[in-house]
Amino acid sequence: MPPANGNPGPGPNVESLVQGLAPLGSFLSFSPPKIGPLEIAAVTEALSSGWITTGPRADEFERAMSGHLGTPGALAVSSCTAALHLGLKVMGLGPGQAIVTSPLTFVSTAHAAVYNGARPLLSDVSADTGNLDPDRLSDFLEKECHPGPDGLPVHGKTNLAVKALVPVHYGGHPADLPALWEIAQRHNLGILEDAAHALGSSLGGLPVGHPGHRPAGASGLPSLAAFSFYATKNIATGEGGLLTSLDPAPLARARRLSAYGISDARRIWDRYAPQGTWAYDVEEVGFKCNFTDIQAALGLAQMSRFREFQDQRATNAAIWARALSPLGDLVELPAVRPGAGHSWHLFPLRLRTRALKIGRDHFIMALKALNIGTSVMFIPIHFHGCYRDLAVPGDGSLATAEDFFSREVSLPLSPAHPPEAIAEAAELVARLLARHAR
Ligand SMILES: Cc1ncc(COP(=O)(O)O)c(C=O)c1O
């Protein structure tokens, strides 16, 4: 496996890469949250309210989120990682079983399977979007798996029964849900969407997570989604996540599991209210990953400005696209397929490295010297030490994801950055690229 340590290795020094280019006046950080007086007032109010953990504000946040997504319910938790963990648990994932997911994701997606005693299997992505390629996935399930006794596909090489698909909406471009549901139906699989990037993403006009994406014929199959409100996400609560389910029973169990396994977890906070009671029962061994009212206050304030945030993300993405599209011989811009509503969580640029004299890692080094912060999304799952043996690369080839990673740089898009700052950075990046063309 190639090392992914961020060290570009031998090559030109950074001064020579950026010679003659003036850096930005201040550092344009990769993805700062946009926090203003509204958020500060909301959090201050929560802090002064006399109740700062899960309570009425968390309830209100859940109602706001399920209203926004059109889902029958929503459970706010401490992170998307927790939502993925709980989501797979309530789908019944366990030892001897596996999920199939994308290699081009954050480790949380894979960890969530391992937390449940199961394993992640990887299938390659589409070159344009970085999302699971339905044709490759279908081939994986048809050619590398055989039908097991309980109707689930069994992966020949590992003897693991595939229980669920976990597609990632990479960067905010929605995964091909109609094709994935067609495959899920054919193989009797549930779907847990890793929607960490997908608040603001839609397909055919319906938000990711919306009940309209599950076909009528698949109503017996679980359909869940996990969103993230981590500090860099489209709304940020510091840390935070949300689990949605189209069916009430899995969500009710996830709620109980998010608070130790205590019965009627929603009313835990009532225990300390005048009408409350001290009595409770712990029905199963759960976890501790609830969402606090402080996070909820921040999240509600962020949601009240969500439209403004999304418009500015789209504006910033358009500025990058306008500046870089004349350099189409040197870079690939993020694709937007027909019918897809992009959340613009990321602007994943890919270098056409054969047309350039510098590689991706030196390019990032040069951007840093020019005061432009970036990130790389993602180091493929199977490149990480803990997954070298654990993850089983689908049909043996994850070449598209590996190539995607090797050429990818995510550029700043945050609505905290004014369009003028993005325009200045975009012009600088265009000049840097033009200078290093072969
Ligand atoms: C694709 C993906 N899935 C899951 C996560 C985990 O989210 P969280 O940090 O809220 O646990 C992230 C976080 O960045 C992510 O990018």
The ligand as an SDF file (V2000), in Angstrom:
LIG
                    3D

 16 16  0  0  0  0  0  0  0  0999 V2000
  -18.0640   10.3920    5.3600 C   0  0  0  0  0  0  0  0  0  0  0  0
  -18.0160   10.5770    6.8440 C   0  0  0  0  0  0  0  0  0  0  0  0
  -18.6500    9.6920    7.6250 N   0  0  0  0  0  0  0  0  0  0  0  0
  -18.6600    9.8150    8.9600 C   0  0  0  0  0  0  0  0  0  0  0  0
  -18.0180   10.8390    9.5780 C   0  0  0  0  0  0  0  0  0  0  0  0
  -18.0200   10.9290   11.0830 C   0  0  0  0  0  0  0  0  0  0  0  0
  -18.6630   12.0750   11.5370 O   0  0  0  0  0  0  0  0  0  0  0  0
  -18.5130   12.5350   13.0480 P   0  0  0  0  0  0  0  0  0  0  0  0
  -17.2390   13.2930   13.1560 O   0  0  0  0  0  0  0  0  0  0  0  0
  -19.7260   13.4150   13.2760 O   0  0  0  0  0  0  0  0  0  0  0  0
  -18.5420   11.3400   13.8840 O   0  0  0  0  0  0  0  0  0  0  0  0
  -17.3390   11.7920    8.8190 C   0  0  0  0  0  0  0  0  0  0  0  0
  -16.6280   12.8840    9.4990 C   0  0  0  0  0  0  0  0  0  0  0  0
  -15.9910   13.7220    9.0060 O   0  0  0  0  0  0  0  0  0  0  0  0
  -17.3420   11.6600    7.4090 C   0  0  0  0  0  0  0  0  0  0  0  0
  -16.6880   12.5370    6.6370 O   0  0  0  0  0  0  0  0  0  0  0  0
  1  2  1  0
  2  3  1  0
  2 15  2  0
  3  4  2  0
  4  5  1  0
  5  6  1  0
  5 12  2  0
  6  7  1  0
  7  8  1  0
  8  9  2  0
  8 10  1  0
  8 11  1  0
 12 13  1  0
 12 15  1  0
 13 14  2  0
 15 16  1  0
M  END
$$$$
